[in-house]
Amino acid sequence: MTNAQEPQSSAQEAAALVAELEQAEAYEQRLRQLIAEARDQFAAGNTSVALSMLNAALSDIDSAADVVAPSPRAPR
């Protein structure tokens, strides 16, 4: 790799990491909101609704494994 390519590659990697961090932060906010809503449902006595919301959250967590634990990138 030449020196001219190194800054571009570093900039691309930094941009990818920033995008991944933003994605993870948005994911965290969605989970926090869902937990708060489920807690409100529990407090209101709507146990089945709260449990349903938490089950949906677990499904989201399972399907969003890329955000929680990114899969390895292809070699460059």
N, C-alpha and C positions, 0 to 999 in steps of 0.2 A: 504494500500500500504506500503510495506517495504522500508527501506532506500536504499536498493540495487536496487530496481526497479525505485526509484525516479530519479536518474541521467540518467538512460537509457530513461525513459519516457520524461524527460526534453530535452535530446539530440535529440530524435525523433521529439519532438514538434518544437525545434529550427530548425532542418533540414527541416521540413515541411514549417515553416515560411520563411526560406531563399529561398526555392524553389518557394514559392508563390510570394515573393518579386522579384525574378529574372524574373518570368513569367510576373508580372505586369510591370516591367521595359522594357522588350522586347515589350510588348503590347504598352506602351507609345511611344517607339521609332518608332514602325510601324505607329502609328497614326500621330506622328509629321512628318514623312517622307511623308505620304499621304497628309497631309495638305500643306506641302511645294510644293509638285507636283501639287496639285489643284491650289494653289496660282499662280504657274508658268503658268498653263493653262489659268487662268483668265487673267493674264498679257499679254499672247500671243493672247488674244481675242477668245480663245476656250471655251466660256462659257458653252456650252452643255457638253463638255468633263469634265470640272471642276465639274459641277453639278453632272454628272454621277459618278465621283470619290467620291464625298462627300456622295452621296446616298449609294454607296457601303460601305463607312466607317460607315455610320449609321447602315447598316445591320450587319456589323462586330461587332459594339458595342452592338447591340441587342443580337446577338448570343454568345457574349463573356461575358455575365453577370457574370459568375463565376470569371473572372479576376477582374472585376470592383467591384463586391460585392459578395464575396465568400458565397456559401451556407453553412448553418450550418453543421458541421461534426457530424457524428453519435456518440452517447455517448460511452465512453470507459468503 
